[in-house]
Amino acid sequence: MKLTGVELLRVRMPLVAPFRTSFGTQAERELLILRAVTAEGEGWGECGAMAGPLYSSEYIDGVEHVLRAFLVPALLAAGDLTANKVAPLLAKFKGHRMAKAALEMAVLDAELRVHGLSFGAALGSTKDTVLCGVSVGIMDSIPQLLDVVGGYLEAGYLRIKLKIEPGWDVEPVRAVRERFGDDVLLQVDANTAYTLSDVPQLQRLDPFGLLLIEQPLEEEDVLGHAELAKHLRTPICLDETVVSARSAADAIKLGACRIVNIKPSRVGGYLEARRVHDVCVAHGVPVWCGGMLETGLGRAANVALASLPGFTLPGDTSASDRFYRTDITEPFVLEAGRLPVPSGPGLGVTPVPERLAEVTTAKSWLA
């Protein structure tokens, strides 16, 4: 398979409601979508980077630049290409995992469509449906939070994740537990908002029977997480810290986590995400699939990944209407707390041309 060109599409999609985390509030999602074209067909990729370098050091303008200047030209010059060759071909360019992930995703989609294989089949799927949780942002008040959580539970979501930060942690968790009971699968996500000086406050979360606390400390503070784990009963789950299978293995060995959140864009692509999964399974560490407010393209790939055997906890693989009134693909619809794993070739979904055109703000062709 030879890559003949890559189309970059800048997309802006309004969110159903503003989404607030410890690093900011989003009212819309700006995205970079890739269309990789080969002589045999085409494939789609989606970049998880945000408009600014808040969740990670990558951001959309930077991703577009590195794709134009380095990554896409390297693949165009490579001749015969497969998805498994993408990472080695791009390895000389340091970092930029989200940019690399989007490009690999598009190549993998094109390749699998040619061979009539689905993402799930290629990655090692063992399920037809996946368990779905939902991520709930920081709210203006406890009553508002309880209304929102109640709505998601009524919709059928099997797990609730609350975003937390200093000043919004114990009280919202207590309120959700008191209103909805101990049987609700509940976890919290700090997005690096705490330090080791906050141990006493984080210990106050232990009595609530949480599934996990996600990424309480800075992403590079692996030893800090290992120390924190000694003081908490609540399992620590790492997100931003885990950027590869090797970093996952190191964190597990150091005792920095008992659970891992796998986001393909964060680790450099779906093939590396599968390796992270395999490392965790080998160490008996459960994993779940995180989300980056993806469109139906990224959601299709995430659902396929979440159908691997090590994904035993509900992920942030929510339905399309969790974030978008109108998705760019046919929507993913929650049924009994689950989403179906696409079975068609490649991603099993493609953008609806009219919907994609409505939200596309710019596009360019690299050949």
Secondary structure as UniProt FT lines:
FT   STRAND          2..21
FT   TURN            22..23
FT   STRAND          24..38
FT   STRAND          42..47
FT   TURN            53..54
FT   HELIX           60..66
FT   HELIX           67..71
FT   HELIX           72..76
FT   HELIX           83..90
FT   TURN            91..92
FT   HELIX           97..115
FT   HELIX           119..123
FT   STRAND          129..136
FT   HELIX           142..155
FT   STRAND          159..163
FT   TURN            166..167
FT   HELIX           170..180
FT   TURN            182..183
FT   STRAND          185..189
FT   TURN            191..192
FT   HELIX           196..198
FT   HELIX           199..203
FT   TURN            204..205
FT   HELIX           206..208
FT   STRAND          213..214
FT   TURN            219..220
FT   HELIX           222..229
FT   TURN            230..231
FT   STRAND          236..238
FT   TURN            240..241
FT   HELIX           245..254
FT   STRAND          259..262
FT   HELIX           264..267
FT   HELIX           270..282
FT   TURN            283..284
FT   STRAND          287..289
FT   HELIX           296..305
FT   TURN            306..307
FT   TURN            309..310
FT   HELIX           320..322
FT   TURN            336..337
FT   STRAND          338..340
FT   HELIX           353..359
FT   STRAND          360..366
//
